[in-house]
């Protein structure tokens, strides 16, 4: 028996791109906007799709970036700023601020970038690497055309900032800030451009895999942050590390004291927090995962807020960081509880019974009910059903 041809696969008259546009206002629970004719926006596309004639989508203009100067809270004599300037003058392509979490790496990267670019937001670009970050997100990649006619090759962050820097006739400094450099494989994200960020190759023309011709100008610098304990650090290869200088951002007890003083923390508590912080730093000499930065304590104002910090953040951090070193975790937990003992609940003193004055079996105890009136509860003797 000859095989019968399969019937054509049914195609919805409402194409997927229309569905996406129509869901734009439904997903967030807003009313659909109306056009000048009073009809809901998007109805024309939906009707066109149903008839097989899909109207091109409306193009929404991207808002212009703000011209407000970037905030800058550090002075020209800041030691970290001066070290970055010196290292860039030594010929490094960029500088990596490296240290454990909470050591102000991102803060200083933003502050230093603002200083290098004279607080001009046009000359600074902030991006963050992550596990899904690709060459196509950083150098160049294909993206869908707005008129749904196919794909086009567009420059991404690196090539865009390189073009801005190259077009500056005054040669002003442009800064590309990469937060969390070690969250992916940086050499794969940079691709062939990694060779040309080196100072000795600046301005040289090179071809990308797509055939695009580019160059990295002398006035484009890179600032990056990195946690040395991230798993992705192993992916930071020698070629990248040779082109970038590193500055260690260590936990700083003086920064911690300044934070606590600004928050109005009582002197005795401030000293106990500082001592606990120093003991963590000492443990970090043999076990780097024990180190945390001063920025973790930014919200501390009293012992209650410190207890919340431990209960809701720090203990989970240490549990994960020391998952294979339970002895160190227990030692840190015991140290915290000894240094900052939890308040004990009040006992005795009229009303409901306390821990030490529980009534004998068969005696009555007066407690409040839900309406605020008193009722009598009988404590059953041993063996009786409750």
ABEGO torsion letter per residue (X at the ends): XBBBBBBBBBBBABBAAAAAAAAAAAAAGBBBBBBAAGBBBGAAAAAAAAAGBBBBBBBBBBBBBBABBBBBABBAABAAAAAAAAAAAAGBABBBBBEBBGAGAAAAAAAAAAAAAGGBAAABBBBBBBAABBAAAAABBBBBBAAGAEBBBBBBAAAAAAAAAAABAAGBBBBBBBBGAAABBAAAAAEAAAAAABAAABGBBBBBAAGBBBBBBAABBBBBBBBAABAAAAABBAAAAAABBBBBBBBBAAAAAAAAAAAGBBAAAAAAAAAAAAAAAAAAAABAAABBBAAAAAABABAAAAAAAAAAAAAAAAAAAAAABAAAAAAAAAAAAAABBBBBBBBEGEEBBBAAABBBBGBBBBBBBAAGBBBBBBBBBBGBBX
